[in-house]
Amino acid sequence: MQRLSLEPAALHVARLTPLLEWLQTHLALQILLRTPYSAYLELHCEGHNSHVLLLEEHPDAPASTLGLEADNAEFEHLAPRLTSQGARCLEASREHPSASRGCAWRVLTMPLPGDWQLMLLALDPYRCQHLGPHGLA
């Protein structure tokens, strides 16, 4: 699992402990460093490491979305457990085609503690369109 490339590496949260507990319990994210007001998390994806710093701010800090990208196997493992807890899973289809030419995406969204949202994205290699030698299907 890794941060989406456009996502910031530092997230400001109103209450750190409930969000951190949820991320550990449900996504098994590894904590590298923990202080009373911050947590530094490590994410792994196919030999790449990325990091997220959670900083506890003022209680009125606005909530946002935590966007993470998972490989297909990790998504397959997490999706049933998270959907049983209220997550919604959206998949690319003819009615809603993928923005990535030749690939089929899946997005799982669910509320997190403190009004945050999780957006877990994965490409489904079994539904990707095979591209020809010139990039055309």
Buried (B, 14 or more C-beta within 10 A) or exposed (E): BBBBEEBEEEBBBBBBEBBBEBBBEBBEBEEEEEEEEBBBBEBEBEEEEBBBBBBBBEEEBEBBBBBBBBBEEBBEEBBEEBEEEEBEBEBBEEEEEBEEEBBBBBBBBBBBBBEBEBBBBBBBEEBBEEEEEEEEE
